[in-house]
Protein backbone atom coordinates (compact mmCIF):
# COMPACT_ATOMS: atom_id res chain seq x y z
CA UNK A 1 0.00 0.00 0.00
CA UNK A 2 1.46 3.34 -1.00
CA UNK A 3 1.35 6.36 1.29
CA UNK A 4 -1.12 8.01 -1.09
CA UNK A 5 -3.43 4.96 -1.03
CA UNK A 6 -3.32 4.95 2.76
CA UNK A 7 -4.08 8.66 2.87
CA UNK A 8 -7.02 8.30 0.48
CA UNK A 9 -8.49 5.44 2.48
CA UNK A 10 -8.31 7.35 5.79
CA UNK A 11 -9.68 10.55 4.22
CA UNK A 12 -12.87 8.57 3.60
CA UNK A 13 -13.77 9.28 7.24
CA UNK A 14 -15.08 12.75 6.41
CA UNK A 15 -14.50 15.36 3.65
CA UNK A 16 -12.78 17.70 6.13
CA UNK A 17 -10.36 15.07 7.43
CA UNK A 18 -6.69 16.06 7.21
CA UNK A 19 -4.23 13.16 6.84
CA UNK A 20 -0.44 13.14 6.76
CA UNK A 21 1.32 9.84 6.09
CA UNK A 22 4.99 9.09 6.68
CA UNK A 23 6.59 5.87 5.42
CA UNK A 24 8.94 5.12 8.32
CA UNK A 25 11.15 2.53 6.61
CA UNK A 26 10.74 3.05 2.86
CA UNK A 27 9.15 -0.40 2.57
CA UNK A 28 5.54 0.84 2.30
CA UNK A 29 4.37 -1.27 5.25
CA UNK A 30 5.53 0.73 8.32
CA UNK A 31 3.65 4.01 8.62
CA UNK A 32 3.06 6.94 10.89
CA UNK A 33 -0.16 8.90 10.35
CA UNK A 34 -1.49 12.19 11.64
CA UNK A 35 -5.28 12.39 11.34
CA UNK A 36 -7.29 15.49 12.22
CA UNK A 37 -11.01 15.01 11.75
CA UNK A 38 -14.31 16.38 13.04
CA UNK A 39 -15.62 12.80 13.32
CA UNK A 40 -13.41 12.37 16.40
CA UNK A 41 -15.48 14.93 18.34
CA UNK A 42 -16.61 13.45 21.67
CA UNK A 43 -14.58 10.26 21.22
CA UNK A 44 -11.76 9.01 23.42
CA UNK A 45 -8.35 8.57 21.81
CA UNK A 46 -8.74 4.79 21.91
CA UNK A 47 -12.05 5.11 20.05
CA UNK A 48 -10.41 7.36 17.47
CA UNK A 49 -7.63 4.82 16.93
CA UNK A 50 -10.14 1.99 16.64
CA UNK A 51 -11.89 3.94 13.87
CA UNK A 52 -8.63 4.14 11.90
CA UNK A 53 -7.81 0.48 12.59
CA UNK A 54 -11.30 -0.47 11.37
CA UNK A 55 -10.76 1.35 8.08
CA UNK A 56 -7.46 -0.47 7.56
CA UNK A 57 -8.53 -3.87 8.93
CA UNK A 58 -7.98 -5.87 5.74
CA UNK A 59 -4.59 -4.25 5.11
CA UNK A 60 -3.48 -4.91 8.69
CA UNK A 61 -4.81 -8.50 8.68
CA UNK A 62 -2.95 -9.23 5.43
CA UNK A 63 0.17 -7.44 6.77
CA UNK A 64 0.13 -5.10 3.79
CA UNK A 65 0.35 -2.56 6.62
CA UNK A 66 2.66 -4.19 9.16
CA UNK A 67 3.12 -1.32 11.61
CA UNK A 68 1.04 1.81 12.16
CA UNK A 69 1.73 4.65 14.56
CA UNK A 70 -1.13 7.15 14.95
CA UNK A 71 -1.74 10.63 16.25
CA UNK A 72 -5.42 11.58 16.10
CA UNK A 73 -7.10 14.87 16.97
CA UNK A 74 -10.30 16.80 16.53
CA UNK A 75 -9.60 20.11 14.76
CA UNK A 76 -10.04 21.93 18.08
CA UNK A 77 -7.60 19.63 19.90
CA UNK A 78 -5.02 20.02 17.15
CA UNK A 79 -5.22 23.84 17.10
CA UNK A 80 -4.47 24.05 20.84
CA UNK A 81 -0.96 22.58 20.67
CA UNK A 82 0.19 22.37 17.05
CA UNK A 83 1.14 24.65 14.15
CA UNK A 84 -1.43 25.30 11.42
CA UNK A 85 -2.12 22.40 9.08
CA UNK A 86 -0.81 22.55 5.52
CA UNK A 87 -3.10 22.67 2.53
CA UNK A 88 -4.17 19.33 1.07
Biopython code that builds the backbone (N, CA, C, O; Angstrom):
import numpy as np
from Bio.PDB.StructureBuilder import StructureBuilder

atoms = [
    (1, "UNK", "N", (0.848, -1.168, 0.000)),
    (1, "UNK", "CA", (0.000, 0.000, 0.000)),
    (1, "UNK", "C", (0.894, 1.232, 0.000)),
    (1, "UNK", "O", (1.787, 1.360, 0.838)),
    (2, "UNK", "N", (0.656, 2.118, -0.925)),
    (2, "UNK", "CA", (1.459, 3.336, -0.998)),
    (2, "UNK", "C", (0.963, 4.352, 0.032)),
    (2, "UNK", "O", (-0.169, 4.259, 0.508)),
    (3, "UNK", "N", (1.810, 5.315, 0.370)),
    (3, "UNK", "CA", (1.349, 6.359, 1.292)),
    (3, "UNK", "C", (0.099, 7.075, 0.773)),
    (3, "UNK", "O", (-0.798, 7.396, 1.552)),
    (4, "UNK", "N", (0.036, 7.321, -0.520)),
    (4, "UNK", "CA", (-1.117, 8.012, -1.094)),
    (4, "UNK", "C", (-2.393, 7.161, -0.973)),
    (4, "UNK", "O", (-3.465, 7.694, -0.688)),
    (5, "UNK", "N", (-2.280, 5.849, -1.186)),
    (5, "UNK", "CA", (-3.432, 4.958, -1.029)),
    (5, "UNK", "C", (-3.920, 4.956, 0.420)),
    (5, "UNK", "O", (-5.122, 4.987, 0.685)),
    (6, "UNK", "N", (-2.972, 4.919, 1.344)),
    (6, "UNK", "CA", (-3.316, 4.948, 2.759)),
    (6, "UNK", "C", (-4.024, 6.253, 3.104)),
    (6, "UNK", "O", (-5.041, 6.251, 3.797)),
    (7, "UNK", "N", (-3.492, 7.346, 2.626)),
    (7, "UNK", "CA", (-4.077, 8.659, 2.874)),
    (7, "UNK", "C", (-5.507, 8.724, 2.325)),
    (7, "UNK", "O", (-6.418, 9.182, 3.015)),
    (8, "UNK", "N", (-5.696, 8.276, 1.113)),
    (8, "UNK", "CA", (-7.016, 8.297, 0.484)),
    (8, "UNK", "C", (-8.017, 7.471, 1.272)),
    (8, "UNK", "O", (-9.160, 7.888, 1.464)),
    (9, "UNK", "N", (-7.594, 6.311, 1.724)),
    (9, "UNK", "CA", (-8.488, 5.438, 2.480)),
    (9, "UNK", "C", (-8.926, 6.103, 3.791)),
    (9, "UNK", "O", (-10.107, 6.068, 4.136)),
    (10, "UNK", "N", (-7.988, 6.704, 4.515)),
    (10, "UNK", "CA", (-8.310, 7.346, 5.792)),
    (10, "UNK", "C", (-9.161, 8.601, 5.569)),
    (10, "UNK", "O", (-10.047, 8.893, 6.372)),
    (11, "UNK", "N", (-8.903, 9.339, 4.498)),
    (11, "UNK", "CA", (-9.680, 10.548, 4.218)),
    (11, "UNK", "C", (-11.154, 10.226, 3.987)),
    (11, "UNK", "O", (-11.988, 11.131, 4.023)),
    (12, "UNK", "N", (-11.487, 8.976, 3.753)),
    (12, "UNK", "CA", (-12.875, 8.571, 3.596)),
    (12, "UNK", "C", (-13.703, 8.761, 4.861)),
    (12, "UNK", "O", (-14.929, 8.669, 4.813)),
    (13, "UNK", "N", (-13.058, 9.021, 5.980)),
    (13, "UNK", "CA", (-13.767, 9.280, 7.237)),
    (13, "UNK", "C", (-14.755, 10.431, 7.105)),
    (13, "UNK", "O", (-15.898, 10.346, 7.555)),
    (14, "UNK", "N", (-14.286, 11.517, 6.473)),
    (14, "UNK", "CA", (-15.079, 12.751, 6.405)),
    (14, "UNK", "C", (-14.380, 13.681, 5.406)),
    (14, "UNK", "O", (-13.151, 13.685, 5.339)),
    (15, "UNK", "N", (-15.135, 14.466, 4.630)),
    (15, "UNK", "CA", (-14.503, 15.359, 3.648)),
    (15, "UNK", "C", (-13.509, 16.352, 4.242)),
    (15, "UNK", "O", (-12.587, 16.783, 3.549)),
    (16, "UNK", "N", (-13.678, 16.724, 5.511)),
    (16, "UNK", "CA", (-12.776, 17.698, 6.132)),
    (16, "UNK", "C", (-11.644, 17.045, 6.923)),
    (16, "UNK", "O", (-10.964, 17.717, 7.699)),
    (17, "UNK", "N", (-11.441, 15.765, 6.737)),
    (17, "UNK", "CA", (-10.358, 15.065, 7.428)),
    (17, "UNK", "C", (-9.020, 15.427, 6.793)),
    (17, "UNK", "O", (-8.867, 15.398, 5.572)),
    (18, "UNK", "N", (-8.058, 15.768, 7.643)),
    (18, "UNK", "CA", (-6.687, 16.061, 7.212)),
    (18, "UNK", "C", (-5.821, 14.857, 7.580)),
    (18, "UNK", "O", (-5.835, 14.400, 8.723)),
    (19, "UNK", "N", (-5.071, 14.350, 6.608)),
    (19, "UNK", "CA", (-4.233, 13.165, 6.838)),
    (19, "UNK", "C", (-2.823, 13.439, 6.330)),
    (19, "UNK", "O", (-2.630, 13.919, 5.213)),
    (20, "UNK", "N", (-1.848, 13.128, 7.168)),
    (20, "UNK", "CA", (-0.443, 13.143, 6.760)),
    (20, "UNK", "C", (0.113, 11.749, 7.002)),
    (20, "UNK", "O", (-0.072, 11.178, 8.077)),
    (21, "UNK", "N", (0.788, 11.207, 6.008)),
    (21, "UNK", "CA", (1.318, 9.842, 6.088)),
    (21, "UNK", "C", (2.825, 9.891, 5.902)),
    (21, "UNK", "O", (3.327, 10.527, 4.975)),
    (22, "UNK", "N", (3.541, 9.214, 6.791)),
    (22, "UNK", "CA", (4.991, 9.095, 6.683)),
    (22, "UNK", "C", (5.340, 7.614, 6.607)),
    (22, "UNK", "O", (4.956, 6.828, 7.472)),
    (23, "UNK", "N", (6.076, 7.243, 5.557)),
    (23, "UNK", "CA", (6.586, 5.874, 5.421)),
    (23, "UNK", "C", (7.868, 5.816, 6.254)),
    (23, "UNK", "O", (8.876, 6.418, 5.884)),
    (24, "UNK", "N", (7.832, 5.105, 7.357)),
    (24, "UNK", "CA", (8.942, 5.124, 8.317)),
    (24, "UNK", "C", (10.181, 4.362, 7.865)),
    (24, "UNK", "O", (11.288, 4.661, 8.314)),
    (25, "UNK", "N", (10.006, 3.376, 6.978)),
    (25, "UNK", "CA", (11.148, 2.527, 6.607)),
    (25, "UNK", "C", (11.442, 2.509, 5.113)),
    (25, "UNK", "O", (12.462, 1.961, 4.695)),
    (26, "UNK", "N", (10.568, 3.099, 4.303)),
    (26, "UNK", "CA", (10.735, 3.050, 2.858)),
    (26, "UNK", "C", (10.243, 1.759, 2.242)),
    (26, "UNK", "O", (10.430, 1.528, 1.048)),
    (27, "UNK", "N", (9.612, 0.908, 3.051)),
    (27, "UNK", "CA", (9.150, -0.396, 2.567)),
    (27, "UNK", "C", (7.646, -0.431, 2.308)),
    (27, "UNK", "O", (7.102, -1.468, 1.929)),
    (28, "UNK", "N", (6.981, 0.693, 2.513)),
    (28, "UNK", "CA", (5.539, 0.838, 2.304)),
    (28, "UNK", "C", (4.714, -0.167, 3.112)),
    (28, "UNK", "O", (3.696, -0.676, 2.644)),
    (29, "UNK", "N", (5.181, -0.443, 4.344)),
    (29, "UNK", "CA", (4.372, -1.266, 5.250)),
    (29, "UNK", "C", (4.512, -0.832, 6.711)),
    (29, "UNK", "O", (3.850, -1.391, 7.585)),
    (30, "UNK", "N", (5.358, 0.149, 6.984)),
    (30, "UNK", "CA", (5.529, 0.730, 8.319)),
    (30, "UNK", "C", (5.228, 2.220, 8.215)),
    (30, "UNK", "O", (5.989, 2.978, 7.612)),
    (31, "UNK", "N", (4.108, 2.631, 8.810)),
    (31, "UNK", "CA", (3.652, 4.012, 8.623)),
    (31, "UNK", "C", (3.396, 4.731, 9.933)),
    (31, "UNK", "O", (3.110, 4.130, 10.968)),
    (32, "UNK", "N", (3.512, 6.043, 9.840)),
    (32, "UNK", "CA", (3.059, 6.945, 10.891)),
    (32, "UNK", "C", (2.025, 7.856, 10.241)),
    (32, "UNK", "O", (2.258, 8.398, 9.161)),
    (33, "UNK", "N", (0.874, 8.024, 10.905)),
    (33, "UNK", "CA", (-0.162, 8.898, 10.353)),
    (33, "UNK", "C", (-0.581, 9.937, 11.384)),
    (33, "UNK", "O", (-0.631, 9.674, 12.586)),
    (34, "UNK", "N", (-0.879, 11.118, 10.874)),
    (34, "UNK", "CA", (-1.494, 12.192, 11.638)),
    (34, "UNK", "C", (-2.873, 12.369, 11.021)),
    (34, "UNK", "O", (-2.991, 12.604, 9.819)),
    (35, "UNK", "N", (-3.916, 12.259, 11.838)),
    (35, "UNK", "CA", (-5.283, 12.388, 11.341)),
    (35, "UNK", "C", (-6.013, 13.410, 12.202)),
    (35, "UNK", "O", (-6.124, 13.257, 13.419)),
    (36, "UNK", "N", (-6.508, 14.455, 11.546)),
    (36, "UNK", "CA", (-7.292, 15.493, 12.219)),
    (36, "UNK", "C", (-8.660, 15.487, 11.554)),
    (36, "UNK", "O", (-8.787, 15.766, 10.362)),
    (37, "UNK", "N", (-9.686, 15.163, 12.343)),
    (37, "UNK", "CA", (-11.009, 15.009, 11.745)),
    (37, "UNK", "C", (-12.122, 15.403, 12.711)),
    (37, "UNK", "O", (-12.038, 15.129, 13.908)),
    (38, "UNK", "N", (-13.166, 16.046, 12.187)),
    (38, "UNK", "CA", (-14.310, 16.381, 13.035)),
    (38, "UNK", "C", (-15.080, 15.140, 13.507)),
    (38, "UNK", "O", (-15.853, 15.236, 14.461)),
    (39, "UNK", "N", (-14.895, 14.002, 12.879)),
    (39, "UNK", "CA", (-15.616, 12.796, 13.317)),
    (39, "UNK", "C", (-15.106, 12.280, 14.666)),
    (39, "UNK", "O", (-15.745, 11.435, 15.293)),
    (40, "UNK", "N", (-13.960, 12.788, 15.109)),
    (40, "UNK", "CA", (-13.412, 12.371, 16.401)),
    (40, "UNK", "C", (-14.046, 13.122, 17.577)),
    (40, "UNK", "O", (-13.802, 12.783, 18.735)),
    (41, "UNK", "N", (-14.848, 14.127, 17.282)),
    (41, "UNK", "CA", (-15.477, 14.927, 18.344)),
    (41, "UNK", "C", (-16.230, 14.036, 19.331)),
    (41, "UNK", "O", (-17.066, 13.225, 18.934)),
    (42, "UNK", "N", (-15.923, 14.195, 20.625)),
    (42, "UNK", "CA", (-16.606, 13.448, 21.672)),
    (42, "UNK", "C", (-16.124, 12.021, 21.853)),
    (42, "UNK", "O", (-16.684, 11.279, 22.660)),
    (43, "UNK", "N", (-15.094, 11.625, 21.117)),
    (43, "UNK", "CA", (-14.576, 10.256, 21.216)),
    (43, "UNK", "C", (-13.248, 10.247, 21.970)),
    (43, "UNK", "O", (-12.439, 11.165, 21.842)),
    (44, "UNK", "N", (-13.043, 9.203, 22.750)),
    (44, "UNK", "CA", (-11.762, 9.009, 23.420)),
    (44, "UNK", "C", (-10.695, 8.657, 22.391)),
    (44, "UNK", "O", (-11.018, 8.188, 21.299)),
    (45, "UNK", "N", (-9.435, 8.879, 22.726)),
    (45, "UNK", "CA", (-8.350, 8.566, 21.810)),
    (45, "UNK", "C", (-8.403, 7.102, 21.369)),
    (45, "UNK", "O", (-8.186, 6.805, 20.195)),
    (46, "UNK", "N", (-8.684, 6.202, 22.283)),
    (46, "UNK", "CA", (-8.738, 4.786, 21.913)),
    (46, "UNK", "C", (-9.855, 4.533, 20.894)),
    (46, "UNK", "O", (-9.706, 3.697, 20.003)),
    (47, "UNK", "N", (-10.958, 5.245, 21.026)),
    (47, "UNK", "CA", (-12.051, 5.112, 20.055)),
    (47, "UNK", "C", (-11.636, 5.673, 18.695)),
    (47, "UNK", "O", (-11.975, 5.110, 17.653)),
    (48, "UNK", "N", (-10.907, 6.774, 18.714)),
    (48, "UNK", "CA", (-10.405, 7.361, 17.473)),
    (48, "UNK", "C", (-9.482, 6.383, 16.755)),
    (48, "UNK", "O", (-9.586, 6.191, 15.544)),
    (49, "UNK", "N", (-8.580, 5.770, 17.514)),
    (49, "UNK", "CA", (-7.630, 4.821, 16.935)),
    (49, "UNK", "C", (-8.349, 3.583, 16.411)),
    (49, "UNK", "O", (-7.980, 3.046, 15.367)),
    (50, "UNK", "N", (-9.360, 3.133, 17.120)),
    (50, "UNK", "CA", (-10.140, 1.987, 16.636)),
    (50, "UNK", "C", (-10.836, 2.302, 15.319)),
    (50, "UNK", "O", (-10.981, 1.421, 14.471)),
    (51, "UNK", "N", (-11.266, 3.540, 15.136)),
    (51, "UNK", "CA", (-11.886, 3.936, 13.870)),
    (51, "UNK", "C", (-10.888, 3.792, 12.719)),
    (51, "UNK", "O", (-11.230, 3.273, 11.657)),
    (52, "UNK", "N", (-9.665, 4.248, 12.934)),
    (52, "UNK", "CA", (-8.628, 4.143, 11.899)),
    (52, "UNK", "C", (-8.282, 2.675, 11.651)),
    (52, "UNK", "O", (-8.159, 2.244, 10.505)),
    (53, "UNK", "N", (-8.127, 1.915, 12.730)),
    (53, "UNK", "CA", (-7.815, 0.482, 12.587)),
    (53, "UNK", "C", (-8.928, -0.239, 11.832)),
    (53, "UNK", "O", (-8.655, -1.146, 11.045)),
    (54, "UNK", "N", (-10.172, 0.152, 12.063)),
    (54, "UNK", "CA", (-11.296, -0.470, 11.368)),
    (54, "UNK", "C", (-11.252, -0.205, 9.874)),
    (54, "UNK", "O", (-11.559, -1.089, 9.074)),
    (55, "UNK", "N", (-10.874, 1.000, 9.498)),
    (55, "UNK", "CA", (-10.757, 1.351, 8.079)),
    (55, "UNK", "C", (-9.679, 0.517, 7.397)),
    (55, "UNK", "O", (-9.814, 0.148, 6.230)),
    (56, "UNK", "N", (-8.620, 0.226, 8.127)),
    (56, "UNK", "CA", (-7.464, -0.473, 7.559)),
    (56, "UNK", "C", (-7.406, -1.949, 7.942)),
    (56, "UNK", "O", (-6.361, -2.582, 7.796)),
    (57, "UNK", "N", (-8.512, -2.501, 8.428)),
    (57, "UNK", "CA", (-8.533, -3.871, 8.934)),
    (57, "UNK", "C", (-7.978, -4.885, 7.936)),
    (57, "UNK", "O", (-7.125, -5.696, 8.298)),
    (58, "UNK", "N", (-8.441, -4.854, 6.703)),
    (58, "UNK", "CA", (-7.984, -5.866, 5.738)),
    (58, "UNK", "C", (-6.493, -5.710, 5.435)),
    (58, "UNK", "O", (-5.794, -6.708, 5.257)),
    (59, "UNK", "N", (-6.005, -4.483, 5.376)),
    (59, "UNK", "CA", (-4.585, -4.254, 5.106)),
    (59, "UNK", "C", (-3.720, -4.680, 6.292)),
    (59, "UNK", "O", (-2.613, -5.185, 6.104)),
    (60, "UNK", "N", (-4.215, -4.480, 7.499)),
    (60, "UNK", "CA", (-3.481, -4.910, 8.691)),
    (60, "UNK", "C", (-3.513, -6.434, 8.811)),
    (60, "UNK", "O", (-2.490, -7.058, 9.091)),
    (61, "UNK", "N", (-4.690, -7.030, 8.599)),
    (61, "UNK", "CA", (-4.810, -8.495, 8.677)),
    (61, "UNK", "C", (-3.912, -9.197, 7.659)),
    (61, "UNK", "O", (-3.341, -10.248, 7.953)),
    (62, "UNK", "N", (-3.788, -8.622, 6.470)),
    (62, "UNK", "CA", (-2.952, -9.233, 5.426)),
    (62, "UNK", "C", (-1.477, -8.852, 5.565)),
    (62, "UNK", "O", (-0.635, -9.335, 4.808)),
    (63, "UNK", "N", (-1.168, -7.991, 6.528)),
    (63, "UNK", "CA", (0.170, -7.445, 6.771)),
    (63, "UNK", "C", (0.679, -6.579, 5.637)),
    (63, "UNK", "O", (1.879, -6.329, 5.533)),
    (64, "UNK", "N", (-0.240, -6.113, 4.773)),
    (64, "UNK", "CA", (0.130, -5.104, 3.790)),
    (64, "UNK", "C", (0.567, -3.846, 4.545)),
    (64, "UNK", "O", (1.481, -3.141, 4.119)),
    (65, "UNK", "N", (-0.097, -3.577, 5.668)),
    (65, "UNK", "CA", (0.353, -2.564, 6.619)),
    (65, "UNK", "C", (0.790, -3.349, 7.853)),
    (65, "UNK", "O", (-0.034, -3.908, 8.577)),
    (66, "UNK", "N", (2.099, -3.380, 8.075)),
    (66, "UNK", "CA", (2.656, -4.195, 9.157)),
    (66, "UNK", "C", (2.721, -3.428, 10.480)),
    (66, "UNK", "O", (2.509, -4.002, 11.548)),
    (67, "UNK", "N", (3.013, -2.143, 10.401)),
    (67, "UNK", "CA", (3.117, -1.318, 11.611)),
    (67, "UNK", "C", (2.481, 0.043, 11.335)),
    (67, "UNK", "O", (2.654, 0.624, 10.263)),
    (68, "UNK", "N", (1.739, 0.535, 12.330)),
    (68, "UNK", "CA", (1.043, 1.807, 12.158)),
    (68, "UNK", "C", (1.067, 2.580, 13.468)),
    (68, "UNK", "O", (0.523, 2.140, 14.481)),
    (69, "UNK", "N", (1.703, 3.731, 13.426)),
    (69, "UNK", "CA", (1.728, 4.648, 14.558)),
    (69, "UNK", "C", (0.755, 5.772, 14.230)),
    (69, "UNK", "O", (0.757, 6.295, 13.115)),
    (70, "UNK", "N", (-0.088, 6.151, 15.215)),
    (70, "UNK", "CA", (-1.128, 7.145, 14.948)),
    (70, "UNK", "C", (-1.106, 8.287, 15.950)),
    (70, "UNK", "O", (-0.825, 8.107, 17.135)),
    (71, "UNK", "N", (-1.413, 9.466, 15.429)),
    (71, "UNK", "CA", (-1.745, 10.628, 16.247)),
    (71, "UNK", "C", (-3.068, 11.120, 15.693)),
    (71, "UNK", "O", (-3.165, 11.449, 14.511)),
    (72, "UNK", "N", (-4.091, 11.172, 16.542)),
    (72, "UNK", "CA", (-5.420, 11.581, 16.100)),
    (72, "UNK", "C", (-5.916, 12.737, 16.952)),
    (72, "UNK", "O", (-5.692, 12.778, 18.162)),
    (73, "UNK", "N", (-6.595, 13.677, 16.303)),
    (73, "UNK", "CA", (-7.101, 14.866, 16.971)),
    (73, "UNK", "C", (-8.411, 15.314, 16.330)),
    (73, "UNK", "O", (-8.665, 15.054, 15.154)),
    (74, "UNK", "N", (-9.233, 15.989, 17.121)),
    (74, "UNK", "CA", (-10.298, 16.795, 16.535)),
    (74, "UNK", "C", (-9.608, 18.075, 16.056)),
    (74, "UNK", "O", (-8.498, 18.366, 16.500)),
    (75, "UNK", "N", (-10.231, 18.841, 15.167)),
    (75, "UNK", "CA", (-9.600, 20.110, 14.759)),
    (75, "UNK", "C", (-9.318, 21.033, 15.946)),
    (75, "UNK", "O", (-8.283, 21.698, 15.980)),
    (76, "UNK", "N", (-10.226, 21.075, 16.911)),
    (76, "UNK", "CA", (-10.039, 21.935, 18.079)),
    (76, "UNK", "C", (-8.860, 21.468, 18.928)),
    (76, "UNK", "O", (-8.076, 22.292, 19.398)),
    (77, "UNK", "N", (-8.724, 20.160, 19.129)),
    (77, "UNK", "CA", (-7.602, 19.626, 19.895)),
    (77, "UNK", "C", (-6.284, 19.956, 19.204)),
    (77, "UNK", "O", (-5.317, 20.363, 19.850)),
    (78, "UNK", "N", (-6.256, 19.780, 17.905)),
    (78, "UNK", "CA", (-5.024, 20.019, 17.155)),
    (78, "UNK", "C", (-4.593, 21.478, 17.244)),
    (78, "UNK", "O", (-3.413, 21.763, 17.446)),
    (79, "UNK", "N", (-5.535, 22.400, 17.096)),
    (79, "UNK", "CA", (-5.219, 23.838, 17.103)),
    (79, "UNK", "C", (-4.599, 24.296, 18.418)),
    (79, "UNK", "O", (-3.811, 25.241, 18.434)),
    (80, "UNK", "N", (-4.952, 23.630, 19.527)),
    (80, "UNK", "CA", (-4.466, 24.052, 20.844)),
    (80, "UNK", "C", (-2.954, 23.894, 21.004)),
    (80, "UNK", "O", (-2.330, 24.697, 21.698)),
    (81, "UNK", "N", (-2.350, 22.884, 20.382)),
    (81, "UNK", "CA", (-0.957, 22.580, 20.670)),
    (81, "UNK", "C", (-0.061, 22.406, 19.450)),
    (81, "UNK", "O", (1.107, 22.045, 19.593)),
    (82, "UNK", "N", (-0.588, 22.656, 18.251)),
    (82, "UNK", "CA", (0.195, 22.374, 17.054)),
    (82, "UNK", "C", (0.170, 23.557, 16.084)),
    (82, "UNK", "O", (-0.710, 24.415, 16.159)),
    (83, "UNK", "N", (1.143, 23.591, 15.178)),
    (83, "UNK", "CA", (1.143, 24.652, 14.153)),
    (83, "UNK", "C", (-0.003, 24.432, 13.167)),
    (83, "UNK", "O", (-0.571, 23.341, 13.109)),
    (84, "UNK", "N", (-0.343, 25.463, 12.394)),
    (84, "UNK", "CA", (-1.430, 25.303, 11.420)),
    (84, "UNK", "C", (-1.150, 24.153, 10.452)),
    (84, "UNK", "O", (-0.003, 23.883, 10.094)),
    (85, "UNK", "N", (-2.230, 23.486, 10.040)),
    (85, "UNK", "CA", (-2.116, 22.396, 9.083)),
    (85, "UNK", "C", (-1.829, 22.939, 7.698)),
    (85, "UNK", "O", (-2.273, 24.032, 7.347)),
    (86, "UNK", "N", (-1.084, 22.173, 6.909)),
    (86, "UNK", "CA", (-0.808, 22.552, 5.519)),
    (86, "UNK", "C", (-2.030, 22.302, 4.654)),
    (86, "UNK", "O", (-2.959, 21.600, 5.053)),
    (87, "UNK", "N", (-2.016, 22.875, 3.484)),
    (87, "UNK", "CA", (-3.098, 22.673, 2.526)),
    (87, "UNK", "C", (-2.981, 21.272, 1.951)),
    (87, "UNK", "O", (-1.883, 20.750, 1.759)),
    (88, "UNK", "N", (-4.136, 20.672, 1.680)),
    (88, "UNK", "CA", (-4.171, 19.329, 1.067)),
    (88, "UNK", "C", (-3.940, 19.439, -0.407)),
    (88, "UNK", "O", (-3.931, 18.427, -1.108)),
]
sb = StructureBuilder()
sb.init_structure("model")
sb.init_model(0)
sb.init_chain("A")
sb.init_seg("    ")
for serial, (resi, resn, name, xyz) in enumerate(atoms, 1):
    if name == "N":
        sb.init_residue(resn, " ", resi, " ")
    sb.init_atom(name, np.array(xyz, "f"), 0.0, 1.0, " ", f" {name:<3s}", serial, name[0])
structure = sb.get_structure()
